[in-house]
């Protein structure tokens, strides 16, 4: 039986145990964590008190899915497994290999039965003598971007430096003034994420695309992560981590969960149609969906405010043409008084990419609409009914957001171009926003006229 210590920042929260024979997982909270003034759970599906009647198999699945959602995806997961000589199916091995710098506050280490009693377990840093920061220069970053076709971007100095979910190339670094550092150990943690242009030419210009969308979101009043576009000379989007707070000589980690963890589902269900859009499986909608997320928010801190933020997020994603807004592209802070939506991130206009090799169906439907052509007042009214929202509220928020986007659309394009964004990319996204806004201005006027008894 293997036992892993699970820390939230530097506090022991509990332990994951794994039976390699049965491949069953279990999680138990520490007495210290439970005796805090305001303890909070890892996720809604790993509650502080064991769920009455829950089988060992169901608990194991909840624990496994929660920690699997911390892992990178695609080739980054392949690289992590290869670099550590692990099978991609070896969750415990990957947790230990990648668990010192995850999304949120979680830190994972192999439990040492000799270290101390369960009540006073402490985190053992990889380097007990000092914090180690390895400088990452612009020329080195440029060289590594150009060498990605034959050198994994997530592996630096023989170590996997990425333990953040997602497909896109990215690396988490500590930033001090204008210098980047790879974090080796100790009290420091990464504070920004660097996202270069993808190797896939179908997504050419993505840093400029995301820069525009994130800046537009901020300009219209949505809470978003702070971003900057830098050139080394290749373009890189630099994203401030909202799950980190600089606190003197250390960096505090804040606990967050993504949409899949909030819903208690595996990463394989991050799309509403988890098996794709082909005719024989397109009606299977077992994955994450907007109605499921709105239902989850009923149990959040201040449900009305959180659901309103989620509504604005959903409308904005449609208006910018982000068809890839799936459940792992939204996160929530876990706090003693409940779950609170984190700032928006990964805002991109997929429709502006104009590439036939890119899937353009929505990750999560609006009502029953999965494509731009299917969007209508009927489907937005259907969305309102399925999410427990008043159609009047949906129409009002849509009109309000369209007016603000009309005011800031061109101005934002000029801003980001001045700050180094590709002018053609920025204008393409601006055109998509204009097209979607014009269409939805008409739709918004008709939403309240749809008979609610039809749903």
C-alpha positions as CSV (number, residue, x, y, z in Angstrom):
1,X,0.0,0.0,0.0
2,X,1.4,3.4,-1.0
3,X,0.6,6.6,0.8
4,X,1.1,10.1,-0.5
5,X,1.0,13.2,1.6
6,X,-1.3,15.9,0.1
7,X,-0.5,19.5,1.1
8,X,-2.5,22.6,0.5
9,X,0.3,25.2,0.2
10,X,2.5,24.1,3.2
11,X,-0.3,22.5,5.3
12,X,-0.9,18.8,5.4
13,X,-4.5,18.3,4.2
14,X,-4.5,14.5,4.1
15,X,-3.3,11.4,2.4
16,X,-3.9,9.4,-0.8
17,X,-3.5,5.7,-0.4
18,X,-3.2,3.4,-3.3
19,X,-3.4,-0.4,-3.4
20,X,-1.4,-1.4,-6.5
21,X,-3.1,-4.9,-6.6
22,X,-6.7,-3.7,-6.8
23,X,-5.7,-0.2,-8.2
24,X,-8.0,1.4,-5.7
25,X,-7.5,4.9,-4.3
26,X,-8.7,6.5,-1.1
27,X,-8.3,9.9,0.5
28,X,-8.5,10.8,4.2
29,X,-8.2,14.2,5.7
30,X,-5.6,14.9,8.5
31,X,-6.8,15.6,12.0
32,X,-5.0,18.9,11.8
33,X,-6.8,20.0,8.7
34,X,-10.2,19.0,10.1
35,X,-9.5,20.9,13.3
36,X,-8.8,24.2,11.6
37,X,-11.2,27.0,12.3
38,X,-12.5,26.9,8.7
39,X,-11.5,23.7,6.9
40,X,-12.6,23.2,3.3
41,X,-12.6,20.2,1.0
42,X,-10.3,19.4,-1.9
43,X,-13.4,19.3,-4.1
44,X,-17.2,18.8,-3.8
45,X,-16.7,15.1,-4.5
46,X,-14.0,14.6,-1.8
47,X,-16.0,16.1,1.1
48,X,-14.6,16.6,4.6
49,X,-16.9,14.0,6.0
50,X,-17.3,10.6,4.3
51,X,-20.4,10.4,2.1
52,X,-22.9,8.1,3.7
53,X,-23.5,5.0,1.7
54,X,-20.6,5.7,-0.8
55,X,-18.9,2.5,-1.9
56,X,-15.1,2.1,-1.9
57,X,-15.3,1.8,-5.7
58,X,-17.1,5.1,-6.0
59,X,-14.8,6.9,-3.6
60,X,-11.8,5.5,-5.5
61,X,-13.1,6.8,-8.8
62,X,-13.7,10.3,-7.3
63,X,-10.1,10.4,-5.9
64,X,-8.6,9.1,-9.1
65,X,-10.5,11.5,-11.3
66,X,-9.6,14.5,-9.1
67,X,-5.9,13.8,-9.3
68,X,-5.9,12.8,-13.0
69,X,-7.3,16.2,-13.7
70,X,-4.1,17.8,-12.4
71,X,-2.0,16.2,-15.1
72,X,-1.0,17.8,-18.5
73,X,-2.6,16.4,-21.6
74,X,-1.6,15.2,-25.0
75,X,2.1,15.3,-25.9
76,X,3.0,17.0,-22.6
77,X,1.7,14.0,-20.7
78,X,3.6,11.7,-23.1
79,X,6.8,13.7,-22.5
80,X,6.3,13.6,-18.7
81,X,5.8,9.8,-18.7
82,X,8.8,9.2,-21.0
83,X,11.2,11.6,-19.0
84,X,10.3,9.8,-15.8
85,X,10.2,6.3,-17.3
86,X,6.6,5.8,-16.3
87,X,3.5,4.5,-18.0
88,X,0.9,7.2,-18.7
89,X,-1.5,4.9,-16.7
90,X,0.7,5.1,-13.6
91,X,-1.1,7.9,-11.8
92,X,0.8,7.5,-8.5
93,X,4.1,7.8,-10.3
94,X,3.0,10.9,-12.2
95,X,1.6,12.5,-9.1
96,X,5.0,12.1,-7.4
97,X,6.9,13.2,-10.5
98,X,4.8,16.3,-11.1
99,X,3.2,17.1,-7.8
100,X,5.6,19.7,-6.4
101,X,4.2,22.4,-8.7
102,X,0.6,21.8,-9.7
103,X,-2.3,24.1,-10.5
104,X,-3.6,25.6,-7.3
105,X,-2.2,24.9,-3.9
106,X,-1.7,21.2,-4.1
107,X,1.8,19.7,-3.4
108,X,2.3,16.0,-3.3
109,X,5.1,13.9,-1.8
110,X,5.6,10.3,-0.8
111,X,4.7,9.9,2.8
112,X,7.6,9.2,5.2
113,X,6.4,7.1,8.1
114,X,9.5,8.1,10.1
115,X,9.0,11.8,9.7
116,X,6.4,12.6,12.4
117,X,3.0,11.8,13.7
118,X,0.0,12.5,11.5
119,X,-0.8,15.6,13.5
120,X,2.4,17.5,12.9
121,X,3.4,16.3,9.4
122,X,5.4,19.0,7.6
123,X,6.4,19.5,4.0
124,X,9.9,18.4,3.2
125,X,11.4,20.7,0.4
126,X,13.4,19.1,-2.3
127,X,16.3,21.3,-1.4
128,X,16.4,21.8,2.4
129,X,19.2,24.5,2.3
130,X,17.9,27.2,0.1
131,X,15.4,28.3,-2.6
132,X,16.9,27.5,-6.0
133,X,16.1,29.7,-9.0
134,X,17.5,28.7,-12.4
135,X,17.6,31.8,-14.7
136,X,15.8,31.4,-18.0
137,X,17.1,34.0,-20.5
138,X,15.2,35.3,-23.6
139,X,17.8,33.8,-26.0
140,X,17.5,30.4,-24.4
141,X,13.7,30.6,-24.6
142,X,13.9,31.6,-28.2
143,X,16.2,28.6,-29.0
144,X,13.9,26.2,-27.1
145,X,10.8,27.5,-29.0
146,X,12.6,26.9,-32.3
147,X,13.8,23.4,-31.3
148,X,10.3,22.1,-30.3
149,X,9.9,19.8,-33.3
150,X,12.7,17.6,-31.9
151,X,13.0,18.6,-28.2
152,X,10.0,18.5,-25.8
153,X,9.1,22.0,-24.6
154,X,8.0,20.7,-21.2
155,X,11.4,19.1,-20.4
156,X,14.2,21.4,-19.2
157,X,17.6,20.3,-17.8
158,X,16.2,16.7,-17.9
159,X,13.3,17.6,-15.7
160,X,9.6,17.9,-16.6
161,X,8.7,21.5,-15.8
162,X,5.0,21.3,-16.7
163,X,2.3,20.0,-14.4
164,X,-0.5,22.2,-15.6
165,X,-3.5,20.6,-17.5
166,X,-4.0,21.4,-21.1
167,X,-2.7,20.6,-24.6
168,X,-0.9,23.8,-25.5
169,X,2.8,24.3,-25.0
170,X,3.4,26.2,-21.9
171,X,5.9,26.5,-19.0
172,X,5.4,27.9,-15.5
173,X,8.2,30.2,-14.2
174,X,8.9,32.5,-11.4
175,X,9.2,36.2,-12.4
176,X,11.2,38.8,-10.6
177,X,11.2,42.2,-12.2
178,X,11.5,41.3,-15.9
179,X,13.5,38.2,-15.4
180,X,12.2,34.6,-15.6
181,X,13.4,31.7,-13.5
182,X,12.7,28.0,-13.4
183,X,11.8,27.1,-9.8
184,X,13.9,24.3,-8.4
185,X,12.6,24.0,-4.8
186,X,11.9,25.7,-1.6
187,X,9.4,28.4,-0.6
188,X,9.1,29.9,-4.0
189,X,6.7,28.8,-6.7
190,X,6.0,29.8,-10.3
191,X,4.1,33.1,-10.7
192,X,3.5,33.3,-14.5
193,X,2.8,30.9,-17.3
194,X,4.5,31.4,-20.7
195,X,2.6,30.3,-23.8
196,X,4.5,30.4,-27.1
197,X,2.9,30.1,-30.5
198,X,1.8,26.5,-31.1
199,X,3.9,24.3,-33.5
200,X,0.6,23.5,-35.3
201,X,0.4,26.0,-38.1
202,X,-3.4,25.8,-38.0
203,X,-3.2,27.8,-34.8
204,X,-0.7,30.4,-36.1
205,X,-1.0,33.7,-34.3
206,X,-2.6,32.2,-31.2
207,X,-0.6,34.4,-28.7
208,X,-1.9,37.6,-30.5
209,X,-5.4,36.1,-30.7
210,X,-5.5,35.3,-27.0
211,X,-3.9,38.6,-26.1
212,X,-6.7,40.4,-27.9
213,X,-9.5,38.3,-26.4
214,X,-8.1,38.6,-22.9
215,X,-7.7,42.4,-23.2
216,X,-11.2,42.8,-24.7
217,X,-12.6,40.8,-21.8
218,X,-10.8,43.1,-19.3
219,X,-11.9,46.2,-21.2
220,X,-15.6,45.2,-21.0
221,X,-15.4,44.5,-17.3
222,X,-15.0,40.7,-17.0
223,X,-12.6,39.4,-14.4
224,X,-9.6,37.9,-16.3
225,X,-6.0,36.9,-15.6
226,X,-3.5,39.6,-16.4
227,X,-1.6,39.0,-19.6
228,X,1.2,40.6,-21.6
229,X,2.7,39.9,-25.0
230,X,6.5,39.6,-25.1
231,X,8.8,38.8,-27.9
232,X,12.1,36.8,-27.6
233,X,11.8,37.6,-30.6
234,X,9.1,34.8,-31.1
235,X,5.8,35.9,-29.5
236,X,4.9,34.6,-26.1
237,X,1.8,35.3,-24.0
238,X,2.8,35.9,-20.4
239,X,-0.1,35.1,-18.0
240,X,0.0,36.0,-14.3
241,X,-1.1,33.0,-12.2
242,X,-4.2,34.0,-10.2
243,X,-3.5,30.9,-7.9
244,X,-0.3,32.5,-6.6
245,X,0.3,35.5,-4.2
246,X,3.8,36.9,-3.6
247,X,4.2,37.1,0.2
248,X,7.5,38.6,1.1
249,X,10.2,36.0,0.4
250,X,7.8,33.2,-0.4
251,X,4.9,32.6,-2.8
252,X,1.6,31.5,-1.4
253,X,-0.4,29.0,-3.3
254,X,-4.2,29.2,-3.5
255,X,-6.4,26.1,-3.9
256,X,-8.4,26.0,-7.2
257,X,-10.3,23.3,-9.0
258,X,-11.3,23.3,-12.7
259,X,-14.7,22.5,-14.2
260,X,-14.0,18.8,-14.4
261,X,-13.0,18.6,-10.8
262,X,-16.0,20.7,-9.8
263,X,-18.3,18.3,-11.6
264,X,-16.5,15.1,-10.4
265,X,-15.7,13.9,-13.9
266,X,-12.7,12.7,-15.8
267,X,-10.7,14.8,-18.2
268,X,-12.1,12.7,-21.0
269,X,-15.5,14.3,-20.3
270,X,-14.4,17.9,-20.6
271,X,-16.5,18.2,-23.8
272,X,-20.2,17.9,-23.7
273,X,-20.1,15.5,-26.6
274,X,-17.3,13.3,-25.2
275,X,-17.3,10.9,-28.2
276,X,-17.3,13.5,-30.9
277,X,-19.7,14.9,-33.4
278,X,-20.1,12.0,-35.9
279,X,-23.8,11.1,-36.5
280,X,-23.7,7.9,-34.6
281,X,-22.5,9.4,-31.3
282,X,-23.4,13.1,-31.4
283,X,-26.5,12.6,-29.3
284,X,-24.5,11.3,-26.4
285,X,-24.0,14.3,-24.2
286,X,-22.5,12.7,-21.0
287,X,-19.7,15.3,-20.7
288,X,-19.5,18.7,-19.0
289,X,-22.2,21.1,-19.9
290,X,-23.3,24.6,-19.0
291,X,-26.5,23.3,-17.2
292,X,-24.3,21.1,-15.0
293,X,-21.9,24.0,-14.2
294,X,-24.8,26.3,-13.3
295,X,-26.3,23.6,-11.1
296,X,-22.9,23.2,-9.3
297,X,-22.9,27.0,-8.7
298,X,-26.1,26.7,-6.8
299,X,-23.9,25.4,-3.9
300,X,-21.2,28.1,-4.3
301,X,-20.6,31.1,-2.2
302,X,-23.2,33.7,-3.2
303,X,-24.9,31.6,-5.9
304,X,-26.7,34.5,-7.6
305,X,-23.4,36.5,-8.1
306,X,-21.5,33.4,-9.2
307,X,-24.2,32.3,-11.7
308,X,-24.3,35.9,-13.1
309,X,-20.5,35.7,-13.7
310,X,-20.9,32.4,-15.4
311,X,-23.6,33.7,-17.7
312,X,-21.4,36.6,-18.7
313,X,-18.5,34.1,-19.3
314,X,-20.7,32.0,-21.5
315,X,-22.1,34.9,-23.6
316,X,-18.6,36.3,-24.1
317,X,-17.2,33.0,-25.3
318,X,-19.9,32.9,-28.0
319,X,-19.4,36.5,-29.0
320,X,-15.6,36.1,-29.5
321,X,-16.1,32.8,-31.4
322,X,-14.4,30.5,-28.8
323,X,-15.8,27.1,-29.7
324,X,-13.2,25.4,-27.5
325,X,-14.5,26.8,-24.1
326,X,-14.6,23.4,-22.3
327,X,-14.8,22.5,-18.6
328,X,-11.1,22.7,-18.0
329,X,-11.1,26.3,-19.2
330,X,-12.9,27.5,-16.1
331,X,-11.8,27.3,-12.5
332,X,-13.0,28.0,-9.0
333,X,-11.3,29.0,-5.8
334,X,-12.0,26.7,-2.9
335,X,-12.6,28.7,0.2
336,X,-14.0,28.0,3.7
337,X,-17.3,29.7,2.8
338,X,-17.7,28.0,-0.6
339,X,-16.5,28.0,-4.2
340,X,-15.9,31.3,-6.1
341,X,-15.2,31.7,-9.8
342,X,-11.6,32.4,-10.6
343,X,-10.7,35.0,-13.3
344,X,-11.2,33.9,-16.9
345,X,-8.3,32.5,-18.9
346,X,-7.6,30.8,-22.2
347,X,-10.0,33.1,-24.1
348,X,-9.4,32.7,-27.8
349,X,-11.4,33.1,-31.0
350,X,-11.3,29.7,-32.7
351,X,-13.6,31.0,-35.4
352,X,-10.9,33.7,-36.3
353,X,-8.4,30.9,-37.1
354,X,-10.3,30.2,-40.4
355,X,-8.7,26.8,-40.8
356,X,-10.6,23.8,-42.2
357,X,-8.6,21.4,-40.0
358,X,-9.9,23.1,-36.7
359,X,-13.1,21.7,-35.2
360,X,-15.6,24.6,-34.9
361,X,-18.4,23.0,-32.9
362,X,-18.9,24.3,-29.4
363,X,-17.3,22.4,-26.5
364,X,-20.5,23.0,-24.5
365,X,-23.8,23.7,-26.3
366,X,-26.0,26.7,-26.0
367,X,-29.3,24.9,-25.5
368,X,-29.0,22.2,-28.2
369,X,-26.9,24.4,-30.5
370,X,-23.3,23.1,-31.1
371,X,-22.5,25.3,-34.1
372,X,-22.6,29.0,-35.0
373,X,-25.3,28.3,-37.6
374,X,-27.6,26.6,-35.0
375,X,-27.6,29.6,-32.6
376,X,-30.9,31.3,-32.4
377,X,-33.3,33.0,-29.9
378,X,-34.9,29.6,-29.4
379,X,-31.7,28.0,-28.4
380,X,-30.7,30.8,-26.0
381,X,-34.1,30.5,-24.4
382,X,-33.6,26.8,-24.2
383,X,-30.2,27.5,-22.6
384,X,-31.9,29.8,-20.0
385,X,-34.5,27.2,-19.1
386,X,-31.9,24.3,-18.8
387,X,-29.6,26.5,-16.6
388,X,-32.4,27.8,-14.4
389,X,-32.0,31.4,-15.6
390,X,-34.7,34.0,-16.5
391,X,-34.7,34.6,-20.3
392,X,-35.1,38.3,-19.5
393,X,-31.8,38.2,-17.6
394,X,-30.0,36.4,-20.5
395,X,-31.3,38.9,-23.0
396,X,-30.4,41.9,-20.8
397,X,-26.8,40.6,-20.1
398,X,-26.3,39.8,-23.8
399,X,-27.4,43.3,-24.9
400,X,-25.3,45.0,-22.2
401,X,-22.2,42.9,-23.2
402,X,-22.7,43.6,-26.9
403,X,-22.9,47.4,-26.3
404,X,-19.6,47.3,-24.3
405,X,-17.9,45.1,-26.9
406,X,-19.1,47.5,-29.7
407,X,-17.5,50.4,-27.7
408,X,-14.2,48.6,-27.1
409,X,-13.8,46.2,-30.1
410,X,-11.8,48.6,-32.4
411,X,-10.0,50.3,-29.5
412,X,-8.8,47.0,-28.1
413,X,-7.4,46.0,-31.5
414,X,-5.4,49.3,-31.6
415,X,-4.2,48.7,-28.1
416,X,-2.9,45.2,-28.6
417,X,-1.3,46.1,-32.0
418,X,0.6,48.9,-30.3
419,X,1.8,46.4,-27.7
420,X,3.2,43.9,-30.3
421,X,0.2,41.8,-31.4
422,X,0.1,40.7,-35.0
423,X,-2.1,43.3,-36.8
424,X,-3.8,40.8,-39.2
425,X,-4.6,38.4,-36.3
426,X,-6.1,41.2,-34.2
427,X,-8.2,42.5,-37.0
428,X,-9.5,39.0,-37.8
429,X,-10.6,38.5,-34.3
430,X,-12.1,42.0,-34.3
431,X,-14.1,41.0,-37.4
432,X,-15.4,37.8,-35.8
433,X,-16.5,39.8,-32.7
434,X,-18.3,42.3,-34.9
435,X,-20.1,39.6,-36.9
436,X,-21.2,37.6,-33.8
437,X,-22.3,40.8,-32.0
438,X,-24.4,42.0,-34.9
439,X,-26.2,38.6,-35.1
440,X,-26.7,38.4,-31.4
441,X,-28.1,41.9,-31.1
442,X,-31.0,40.6,-33.2
443,X,-31.2,37.4,-31.2
444,X,-31.3,39.2,-27.9
445,X,-34.4,41.1,-28.9
446,X,-36.2,37.8,-29.6
447,X,-35.2,35.7,-26.6
448,X,-38.1,36.8,-24.3
449,X,-40.6,36.2,-27.1
450,X,-39.9,32.4,-27.1
451,X,-42.7,30.5,-25.3
452,X,-41.0,29.0,-22.1
453,X,-43.5,26.1,-22.1
454,X,-41.7,24.6,-25.1
455,X,-38.9,23.5,-22.7
